[in-house]
Amino acid sequence: MVALFIKLILAHLIGDFLIHPQKWVKHKNKYKQNSKYLYLHILIHALALAIILLFDTTYWLGFLIIIISHYLIDLTKIHLRTKKNNRWLFALDQLAHLLVIGVVVNIYEPYLSLIYNVNYSKLLLLLTSLIAVTSMSSIVMKTLISKWKIEDKGDKEDSLEDAGAYIGMLERLFVFLFILMGFMEGVGFLLAAKSIFRFGDLSRAKDRKLTEYVLIGTLISFGLAMVIGLIYNYVTVTI
């Protein structure tokens, strides 16, 4: 099962990323189903898939499912694409391709029956922890530090929209992952790395307010992620 899945993923990566110039993407977005590069793209996928499967005719049904679905998914994407939804469409496009690959793998090596053996308590605990370490922690942090009003208009003009929130979520996810892996050194490395990146902001501060504000936010963020990670590790042993 794993070997077949890896082969199909490799073929997908070759066709969708390795041999997929930006020139082709722009041409497809402009001419849609009339673009010659859309069909060349599908041909590349077919060749990559056939070669990696060693032209084994046993997989003819899976081959057809992947190639036809890839064409339909890509065609749908280029017709729905706008500047505003480009990122979401890219994510949904890749997810759709992965789902098709999962279906094909299940046709030849059924694995969906394994779902019945999944420990749903652990799965629900993981989902709960991920929500807690991202969305919930962001709201908790915002509430805790809302008593301080720190504004740096100069930096705000140069900052990416919502960048701070995304950085906070990513850093907590990394800390949570390090805790699950028992890799405490990673938490220290991440904290040190963030301190280095924020050194410029802190050195430009005219007083200690910004420094203290950043330190409080960082420590709360790391603390929440560590507590949630430790709770997850403790509870997962008991279920």
C-alpha positions in Angstrom: 0.0 0.0 0.0 2.7 2.5 1.0 4.9 1.6 -2.0 2.0 2.2 -4.4 1.1 5.5 -2.7 4.7 6.7 -2.9 4.8 5.9 -6.6 1.6 7.8 -7.4 2.7 10.7 -5.3 6.1 10.8 -7.0 4.4 10.8 -10.5 2.2 13.7 -9.3 5.1 15.7 -8.0 7.0 15.3 -11.3 4.0 16.4 -13.4 2.7 19.2 -11.2 5.9 20.7 -9.9 9.1 19.4 -11.4 8.0 19.6 -15.1 5.5 22.5 -14.9 7.1 25.8 -16.0 5.4 29.0 -15.0 5.1 29.8 -18.7 2.7 26.8 -19.0 0.7 28.0 -15.9 0.2 31.5 -17.3 -0.8 30.2 -20.8 -3.3 27.8 -19.2 -4.9 30.5 -17.1 -5.2 32.7 -20.1 -6.4 30.3 -22.8 -8.0 27.7 -20.4 -9.2 24.6 -22.3 -7.7 26.0 -25.5 -4.2 26.0 -24.1 -1.9 23.6 -25.7 0.1 23.4 -22.4 -2.9 22.0 -20.6 -2.8 18.9 -22.7 1.0 18.8 -22.7 0.8 19.0 -18.9 -1.6 16.0 -18.8 0.7 14.1 -21.2 3.6 14.7 -18.9 1.6 13.3 -16.0 0.6 10.2 -18.1 4.2 9.5 -19.1 5.5 10.0 -15.6 2.8 7.7 -14.2 3.4 5.0 -16.8 7.2 5.0 -16.3 7.0 4.9 -12.6 4.5 2.1 -12.7 6.8 0.3 -15.2 4.0 0.2 -17.8 2.3 -2.4 -15.7 -1.2 -2.9 -17.3 -2.5 -4.2 -14.0 -3.0 -0.5 -13.0 -4.8 0.5 -16.2 -8.0 1.5 -14.3 -6.1 3.6 -11.8 -4.1 5.1 -14.6 -7.3 6.3 -16.4 -8.9 7.5 -13.1 -5.8 9.6 -12.2 -5.3 11.1 -15.7 -8.9 11.9 -16.5 -9.6 13.3 -13.0 -6.4 15.4 -13.2 -7.6 17.0 -16.4 -11.1 17.7 -15.0 -9.7 19.1 -11.7 -7.2 21.4 -13.5 -9.8 22.5 -16.0 -12.2 23.4 -13.1 -9.4 25.3 -11.3 -8.4 27.5 -14.3 -12.1 28.4 -14.9 -12.7 29.3 -11.3 -9.4 31.1 -10.7 -9.3 34.7 -9.6 -6.6 36.8 -7.9 -8.5 36.6 -4.6 -9.1 32.8 -4.5 -5.8 31.7 -6.1 -4.3 30.4 -2.9 -7.4 28.5 -1.8 -7.9 27.0 -5.3 -4.3 25.8 -5.3 -4.8 24.1 -1.9 -8.1 22.5 -3.0 -6.6 21.5 -6.3 -3.8 19.6 -4.6 -6.2 18.1 -2.0 -8.5 16.8 -4.8 -5.5 15.2 -6.5 -4.4 13.5 -3.3 -7.9 12.2 -2.6 -8.0 10.7 -6.1 -4.7 9.0 -5.5 -6.0 7.7 -2.2 -9.0 6.2 -3.9 -6.8 4.5 -6.6 -4.6 3.0 -3.9 -7.6 1.7 -2.1 -8.8 0.0 -5.3 -5.7 -2.1 -5.5 -4.7 -2.4 -1.8 -7.8 -1.7 0.3 -7.0 0.2 3.5 -10.3 2.0 4.3 -11.2 -0.9 6.5 -8.4 0.2 8.8 -10.6 3.1 9.8 -12.5 0.8 12.0 -9.4 0.1 14.0 -8.6 3.8 14.6 -8.5 5.0 18.2 -11.0 7.8 17.8 -10.3 9.1 21.3 -6.7 9.8 20.4 -7.7 11.3 17.1 -10.2 13.6 18.8 -7.6 14.5 21.4 -5.1 15.5 18.6 -7.7 17.6 16.8 -8.7 19.3 20.1 -5.0 20.0 20.9 -4.4 21.5 17.4 -7.3 23.8 17.7 -6.2 24.8 21.2 -2.6 25.5 20.2 -3.7 27.6 17.2 -7.0 29.5 17.3 -7.7 29.2 21.1 -4.2 30.3 22.1 -4.4 33.3 19.7 -7.5 34.5 21.4 -6.1 33.8 24.9 -3.0 35.7 24.1 -4.9 38.7 22.6 -7.0 38.8 25.8 -4.1 38.6 28.2 -2.0 41.3 26.6 -4.9 43.6 25.6 -4.3 45.7 28.6 -1.2 47.1 27.0 -1.4 49.3 24.0 1.8 49.1 22.0 1.8 50.7 18.6 4.7 51.1 16.2 3.2 52.8 13.1 6.4 52.7 11.2 6.7 48.9 11.5 3.0 48.5 10.9 3.2 50.1 7.4 5.9 47.6 6.4 4.3 44.5 8.0 2.5 41.9 6.1 -1.2 41.6 6.8 -1.9 39.2 9.7 1.7 38.1 9.6 2.0 38.2 13.4 -1.0 35.9 13.9 0.3 33.3 11.4 3.8 33.4 12.8 2.4 32.9 16.3 0.3 29.9 15.2 3.3 28.3 13.3 5.7 28.7 16.2 3.2 27.1 18.6 2.6 24.2 16.2 6.4 23.7 16.1 6.7 23.8 19.8 3.7 21.4 20.2 5.3 19.0 17.7 8.7 19.2 19.5 7.0 18.4 22.8 5.2 15.4 21.2 8.6 14.1 19.9 10.3 14.7 23.2 12.7 17.1 21.4 13.0 19.8 24.0 16.2 21.1 22.4 14.0 22.2 19.4 11.9 24.4 21.7 15.1 26.2 22.8 16.4 26.5 19.3 13.1 28.0 18.1 13.0 30.5 21.0 16.6 31.5 20.3 15.9 31.9 16.6 12.9 34.1 17.2 14.9 36.3 19.6 17.5 36.8 16.9 15.0 37.8 14.3 13.3 40.2 16.7 16.6 41.8 17.8 16.3 44.6 15.3 12.9 45.6 16.5 13.9 45.5 20.1 17.2 47.5 19.5 15.2 50.3 17.8 12.8 50.7 20.7 13.2 54.0 22.5 12.2 52.5 25.8 11.6 49.1 27.4 7.9 48.9 26.6 8.2 47.2 23.2 10.8 44.8 24.5 8.7 43.8 27.5 5.6 43.5 25.2 7.4 41.1 22.8 8.9 39.1 25.6 5.5 38.7 27.4 3.8 37.7 24.1 6.6 35.2 23.2 6.7 33.6 26.7 2.9 33.3 26.8 2.9 31.8 23.3 5.6 29.2 24.0 4.1 28.5 27.4 0.7 27.7 26.1 2.1 25.4 23.4 4.3 23.6 25.9 1.4 23.1 28.4 -0.9 21.8 25.7 1.8 19.5 24.4 2.5 18.1 27.8 -1.2 17.6 28.5 -1.6 15.8 25.2 1.4 13.5 26.0 0.0 12.7 29.5 -3.6 12.1 28.4 -2.7 10.0 25.3 -1.0 7.5 27.5 -4.2 6.9 29.5 -6.5 6.3 26.5 
